Amino acid sequence: MSDLFGRNIRYENRAAEAIQKAKDEWDSIEDIINALEWGLMHDPDLGVLLNEKGLRGFVFPGARSRNEPDIDVLYGYDDINITVHDLIFREAKFHYAGHA
């Protein structure tokens, strides 16, 4: 998928495999991944810089009430690609999504 600025989202094998495994355990994984991609395409600096090579990371929050996981996202980007290196799906920390 290409963003407004011409970048493509690319998944390394371990990230793609994690998505496939997550589909068996969690609800709405396709929608969650679409939202994750939208966020990265509109702001590739979304995550915290983790090293001098440009690796970035953040937690994409889910909600236990909706059977959605928290996702640890590790990625990097350049002028052409946003590369998702790894996705770690885990039980959501919070019961509900959003802010009260």
GILIN-V193254 format. One record per backbone hydrogen bond with DSSP energy under -1.0 kcal/mol. NH is the residue of the N-H (numbers start at 1). CO is the residue of the C=O. Records with the same first field share a line. If there is no record, write none. Layout:
BEGIN
NH: CO / CO
END
This chain:
BEGIN
3: 7
6: 3
8: 80
9: 1
10: 82
12: 84
16: 12
17: 13
18: 14
19: 15
20: 16
21: 17
22: 18
23: 19
24: 21
25: 22
26: 22
27: 67
32: 28
33: 29
34: 30
35: 31
36: 32
37: 33
38: 34
39: 35
40: 36
41: 37
42: 38
43: 39
46: 43
48: 57
50: 55
54: 51
56: 75
57: 48
58: 73
60: 71
64: 94
65: 95
66: 63
67: 64
68: 63
70: 90
71: 60
72: 88
73: 58
74: 86
75: 56
76: 83
78: 81
82: 8
83: 76
84: 10
85: 74
86: 74
88: 72
90: 70
END
